[in-house]
Amino acid sequence: MSKWQQQLRTWISRYFDLPSDVMLDLPRITTIGSIHVYIENHTGLLHFSDEEVRIQYKKGQVRILGKDLGVKMMLKEELLLEGELKSVEFLPE
Amino acid sequence: MKNQHDFFQGIMKVQVEGPLIEPFLQACTKRGCQITNMRRLDASLVILTIRLKDWKIFRQLRKKYRCKISIKGGKGLPFIIQHMIGRLSVLLAFIAAVVIIFVLANTLWSIKVDGLSPELEADVESKLNSYGVSPGKLTIGMKDPIEIQQQLLEDIPDLLWIGVKKQGTSYHLYGVEKTRYDTEMNTRPSNLVAAKKGMIIETFIKKGRPMVSVYDVVQKGQILATGQLVEEEDLFIHSEGEVIAETWYRVAQSLPMEQVLSLTDGSVESEYLLKIGKFALPIWGFWRGEEGDFREESHSSNWSIFGFHIPVNMKTIDYYSIDRKAYESSRKDIEEIGVSSARSNLQQELDPDAEIKDEKVLHLSEENGKVKLILMYKVYENIAVTKYVSQGD
């Protein structure tokens, strides 16, 4: 059932040329060089410290590693991080 | 994000402490909070900035997540206002100062009236007072200078013109008085009589019937013109006019031949005294002896502070040394001096309109070092005086 729904969504987004983050409930992560990270469509902030920020999304977690990380702005589904970015890792469930 | 909106709404720095910081923040943002500038200081300590209106949500949720929140500072208009209210006394003092300056600047401090006689000046001042224009009153709500001017001109008939000028906190008034001619007619019946003996040179009778003609010699008290226009009738009028007559004056003078003059030779010594009340304290020059002939001139300063005379002043005495010299004058000089002084003396005694026509030395003799001089003067002057006629009813 879930798998069938997922396949339908992927097909619709491809067929109608819709942005995949809207259709698939995936986070959109934009980085500006290695100084800013802009995360949209997340579902929660799990952990945050100077070196590591972990964010929950529908199907897993995103781990952002870096140095001197700080949250510049935090809204319901948006997050703007700043600092020295090293890596973005996806940890699907 | 700092912008105008944040400034007016107010933002605050908050410290959050506790084991469940992330879930707490997540819950807050779910309810619409906006968190900015978040920094982790410790494993269980975070500093962040929130909007003032989000503070309620934070407080509601902190119990649930067992977080301790404390305010570290606030920025924006609401905090400034709060700060201002905290300094209410300063604010009140500022407002009071502004009000006082405003009131003092709008107070009338002085009224100056120029160009009028003291009585009229007092009249103008009392009128101004009745309009509410007096020193110490506020100029707000006072009439315009132009209006005051018009009202003064209406209320005081003796004023020909008055200028009212407002200069800062004072009023300057400059008035011109009406010159009043006595238009009231004198209707008391009267005659014109001679004030002294003389020979008529010219008559000019404005009203009345002339009784004398030119070259008549009149005695003192003689009627020159009468108010009775028709003889043997009871109709009397006020007579007016001028009668110029030739009058004679005899002036006798005796002048000494020798005159002693005191001349200053230019050397002067000064003595200074400080006067305190009636007591005089010599300061300088008090050592000079009293020798020789000298003329003393003393003057003291008049010191005053703020219009009050103070009893302390400086007295200066100048001693001019003098030289007496005797001059022997010749008979001719004496005669000249006598004639000119007699003439000026007579001129002073006479009416300003009178004219000295002729002078003649009647007698000049010398005896005992003195010159005796008798002079005769011929003067043209008005001898007519008004004499009222009492009408027996």
Interface residues (C-beta under 8 A of the other chain):
Chain A: G44 L45 L46 H47 F48 S49 D50 G70 V71 K72 M73 M74 L75 K76
Chain B: M1 E22 L25 Q26 T29 K30 G32 Q34 I35 T36 N37 M38 R39 R40 A43 L48
